């Protein structure tokens, strides 16, 4: 649906009873990725669909290598290779296209869109996903850069610290592998991985709601830095990385995917909104639920309902007390960075 001449204003009652303005269409994305927001908004202004806007907005971050956590040349795994995950979801049909552990192809969100358009599947992974991409016309390209090589070299020189191993020998907290499993497995409270921070937040998540209330969502990431090869986080998983339902709204998560994906936060937030919960409160309830099991986790979520009302929430930990995100709507002169205090 085109933006021009199609402004929908609504009065939405917050839980406190105060009226807040909501407008459609709306584009909301994680972090202060302004060019991604601008690109998605331009697509809507030119008459593109909600899916087009999500694909173009997330694709812009892949080109820009947003904060090194999206696209090529960032977050090398423990073998030094950069791999990509992405998903896109149509809230009208509930179709999802996703790729994970994608290698040597830069436009991960574009390949995810092709999974919807040209297959009956939902998720393709690894080398097979790359072969599919080539069949769809995407070129093979090197995802390694001097920056990613430097990150990998520095990590090796620091005895492969930090990493994601546990219960192995030699001691993974002191040296590099190769590791073997330790016979005695110990269980202890899981801590937030030290490499997850505001400087390595590993995802752009985007929700687009058109003038008619049609919802689309998507994500793109190069995953957790120094991950084990083959690791897949929350980003390409429907209901975890993002979720869209045109009868309720959309949501997208960012942060420590290994923890967050266990709770399907995006799906849960949309279900809260379906029950009439304000988007901000829906986001907060999702964060609170994860806090009960992982109080020190790093993460945030954005939510928007089909009226254009939106919100966000994050888990407060040292070094991460506020979450920045972008919003575009007819009520704003331009895509605008907004901030929420973590809880």
C-alpha positions in Angstrom: 0.0 0.0 0.0 1.3 3.4 -0.9 1.9 6.0 1.8 0.9 9.0 -0.3 -2.6 10.2 0.5 -3.2 7.2 2.8 -2.7 8.5 6.3 -4.7 6.7 9.0 -4.8 8.3 12.5 -6.2 6.5 15.5 -6.6 7.2 19.2 -5.2 4.3 21.2 -5.9 4.0 24.9 -2.8 3.0 26.9 -3.2 0.8 30.0 -3.0 4.0 32.1 -5.9 5.4 30.1 -4.0 8.2 28.4 -4.7 8.6 24.7 -1.6 8.3 22.4 -1.6 9.0 18.7 -1.0 6.1 16.4 -0.6 6.2 12.6 -0.3 3.9 9.7 1.9 3.0 7.9 4.7 2.4 10.4 8.2 1.1 10.1 10.1 0.1 13.3 13.5 -1.4 13.5 16.0 -2.4 16.1 18.9 -0.2 16.9 19.8 3.2 15.4 20.1 1.9 11.9 18.8 5.0 10.2 19.6 4.2 6.6 17.7 0.9 6.9 14.7 2.8 8.2 14.9 5.4 5.5 15.2 2.8 2.8 12.2 0.8 4.0 10.1 4.0 4.2 11.0 5.1 0.7 9.8 1.7 -0.6 6.4 2.3 1.0 6.3 5.9 -0.3 6.9 4.6 -3.8 4.1 2.1 -3.6 6.0 -1.0 -2.6 4.6 -3.7 -0.4 5.3 -4.3 3.2 7.4 -7.3 2.3 9.3 -5.2 -0.2 10.0 -2.6 2.5 11.3 -5.3 5.0 13.5 -6.8 2.3 15.0 -3.5 1.2 15.4 -2.1 4.8 17.2 -5.2 6.1 19.1 -5.4 2.8 20.4 -1.9 3.3 21.9 -3.0 6.6 23.6 -5.9 4.8 25.2 -3.4 2.4 26.2 -1.0 5.2 27.5 -3.8 7.4 25.5 -2.2 10.3 27.9 -2.1 13.3 29.7 -5.1 11.9 26.9 -7.3 13.2 24.9 -7.5 9.9 26.2 -8.6 6.5 29.6 -9.6 5.2 32.9 -8.9 6.9 31.8 -9.3 10.5 31.5 -11.8 13.3 33.8 -14.5 12.1 33.2 -17.9 13.6 35.9 -19.9 15.3 37.2 -21.1 11.9 37.4 -17.4 10.7 34.5 -17.6 8.3 31.5 -15.1 8.2 28.1 -16.7 7.7 24.7 -15.1 7.5 21.2 -15.8 8.8 18.0 -14.0 7.8 14.2 -14.4 7.7 11.2 -12.6 6.3 7.5 -13.2 7.2 4.3 -12.4 5.5 1.6 -11.6 8.1 -1.2 -12.1 5.7 -0.4 -15.6 4.6 1.9 -16.6 7.5 4.5 -17.7 5.0 8.1 -17.5 6.2 11.3 -17.7 4.2 14.6 -18.1 6.0 18.2 -19.0 5.5 20.8 -19.9 8.1 24.6 -20.6 8.0 24.5 -19.0 4.5 28.0 -18.9 3.0 29.5 -16.8 0.2 26.3 -14.9 -0.6 25.9 -11.4 0.7 22.1 -10.7 0.3 20.8 -13.0 2.9 17.4 -11.3 3.3 17.0 -11.4 -0.5 17.6 -15.2 -0.5 15.1 -15.6 2.3 12.5 -13.9 0.2 13.1 -16.3 -2.6 12.5 -19.2 -0.3 8.9 -17.9 0.1 8.5 -17.2 -3.6 10.0 -20.3 -5.2 9.8 -23.1 -2.7 7.3 -24.8 -0.4 9.8 -24.8 2.4 10.5 -22.4 5.2 14.2 -22.6 6.1 17.2 -23.6 4.1 20.7 -24.0 5.7 24.4 -24.2 5.0 25.9 -25.1 1.7 22.5 -26.1 0.3 21.2 -22.6 1.0 24.1 -21.2 -0.9 23.4 -23.5 -3.8 19.8 -22.4 -3.8 20.8 -18.8 -3.8 23.0 -19.3 -6.9 20.1 -21.0 -8.7 18.0 -17.9 -7.8 20.6 -15.7 -9.5 22.6 -14.5 -6.5 26.4 -14.4 -7.1 29.0 -16.1 -5.0 31.0 -13.4 -3.2 33.7 -13.5 -0.5 32.3 -12.5 2.9 35.7 -12.2 4.4 37.3 -8.8 4.8 40.5 -7.4 6.3 38.4 -6.4 9.4 37.0 -9.9 9.9 40.5 -11.5 9.4 41.9 -9.0 12.0 39.1 -9.9 14.5 39.9 -13.6 14.0 43.6 -13.1 14.3 43.2 -11.1 17.5 41.0 -13.8 19.0 43.5 -16.5 18.3 46.2 -14.4 19.9 44.0 -14.1 23.0 43.9 -17.9 23.5 40.5 -18.0 21.7 38.8 -16.0 24.4 35.9 -15.7 24.7 34.3 -18.7 23.2 31.1 -20.8 23.5 32.5 -24.1 24.7 31.9 -25.7 28.1 32.6 -29.1 29.8 35.6 -29.8 27.6 39.3 -30.4 27.8 41.6 -28.6 27.5 40.0 -25.8 29.6 38.1 -23.6 27.1 38.4 -20.6 29.4 42.2 -20.7 29.1 43.2 -22.1 25.8 42.2 -22.9 22.2 41.1 -26.3 21.1 40.8 -28.8 19.6 38.5 -29.8 22.5 37.3 -33.1 23.6 34.3 -33.7 25.9 35.0 -34.0 29.6 33.5 -37.1 31.1 32.0 -35.3 34.1 29.5 -32.8 32.9 28.8 -29.9 35.4 25.6 -27.8 35.3 25.7 -24.3 36.6 23.7 -21.1 36.2 24.1 -19.8 32.7 25.7 -16.3 32.5 25.4 -13.8 29.6 28.2 -14.4 27.1 30.8 -11.8 27.6 31.0 -11.1 23.9 27.4 -10.0 23.7 27.1 -6.3 24.2 25.6 -3.1 22.7 28.6 -3.2 20.3 27.8 -6.7 19.1 24.1 -7.0 19.1 24.0 -9.2 16.1 20.7 -8.4 14.4 18.6 -5.9 12.6 15.0 -6.7 13.1 12.2 -4.8 11.3 8.4 -4.7 11.4 6.4 -2.9 8.7 2.7 -2.3 9.0 0.9 -0.9 5.9 -2.1 1.5 5.8 -4.5 -1.4 5.7 -2.9 -3.1 8.7 -1.0 -5.7 6.7 2.1 -6.8 8.7 5.5 -8.0 7.5 8.7 -8.6 9.5 12.2 -9.7 9.0 15.7 -10.0 10.4 19.3 -10.2 9.1 22.5 -11.0 11.0 26.0 -12.5 10.8 25.4 -14.1 14.2 27.5 -14.3 17.3 31.2 -13.5 16.9 33.5 -16.6 17.4 30.5 -19.0 17.3 31.0 -22.6 16.6 30.7 -23.3 12.9 27.1 -24.3 12.1 25.6 -22.4 15.0 22.2 -20.8 14.3 20.7 -18.3 16.6 17.2 -16.8 16.9 17.3 -14.5 13.9 16.1 -16.9 11.2 13.6 -18.7 13.4 10.0 -17.6 13.1 8.6 -16.5 16.4 12.0 -16.0 17.8 13.8 -13.5 15.6 10.6 -12.0 14.4 6.9 -12.7 13.9 4.2 -11.1 11.8 0.4 -11.6 12.0 -1.9 -9.1 10.2 -4.7 -9.9 12.7 -2.6 -8.7 15.6 0.8 -7.1 14.9 4.5 -7.8 14.6 7.6 -8.0 16.7 11.4 -8.5 16.3 14.0 -9.4 18.9 17.7 -8.7 19.2 20.5 -9.8 21.6 21.7 -13.1 22.9 19.9 -15.4 20.5 21.0 -18.6 22.2 19.0 -17.6 25.2 16.2 -15.6 23.6 15.2 -18.2 21.0 14.2 -20.6 23.8 11.3 -18.3 24.7 9.9 -17.4 21.2 9.8 -13.8 22.3 8.4 -12.3 19.1 5.6 -14.8 18.9 4.8 -14.3 22.5 4.7 -10.5 22.1 2.3 -10.7 19.2 0.0 -13.0 21.1 0.0 -10.5 24.0 -1.0 -7.8 21.5 -3.7 -10.0 20.1 -5.3 -10.1 23.6 -5.3 -6.3 23.6 -2.1 -5.6 25.5 -0.4 -2.3 24.7 2.7 -2.9 22.5 5.1 -1.4 25.1 3.6 -3.6 27.9 3.7 -6.7 25.6 7.4 -6.1 25.0 8.0 -5.6 28.7 6.1 -8.8 29.6 8.3 -10.8 27.2 11.5 -9.4 28.7 10.2 -10.1 32.2 9.5 -13.7 31.3 13.1 -14.3 30.1 14.5 -12.5 33.2 13.1 -15.2 35.4 15.4 -17.8 33.9 18.3 -15.7 32.7 18.4 -12.4 34.7 21.7 -11.3 33.1 20.8 -11.9 29.5 21.5 -9.3 26.9 18.4 -8.5 24.7 15.6 -6.3 23.5 12.4 -6.4 21.5 10.3 -4.1 19.4 6.5 -4.5 19.0 3.8 -2.8 16.9 0.1 -3.5 16.6 -2.2 -3.1 13.6 -3.3 0.4 14.6 0.3 1.7 14.3 0.9 1.8 18.1 4.4 0.6 18.9 6.8 0.0 21.8 10.0 -1.6 22.9 11.7 -3.1 26.0 15.1 -4.3 27.0 16.8 -6.1 29.9 18.8 -3.8 32.1 22.4 -5.1 32.7 25.7 -3.3 33.3 26.6 -1.3 30.2 23.2 -1.7 28.7 20.5 0.5 30.4 18.8 2.0 27.3 17.7 0.6 23.9 17.8 2.7 20.8 15.4 1.9 17.9 14.1 3.6 14.7 10.5 4.6 13.9 9.0 5.9 10.7 5.4 7.0 10.5 3.3 9.8 9.0 3.3 11.6 12.4 7.1 12.0 12.2 8.9 14.3 9.7 11.6 11.7 9.1 12.7 8.3 10.4 13.3 9.1 14.1 15.6 7.5 16.6 13.8 6.7 19.9 15.0 5.4 23.2 13.5 3.3 25.9 14.9 2.6 29.4 15.6 -1.0 30.1 13.7 -2.8 32.9 
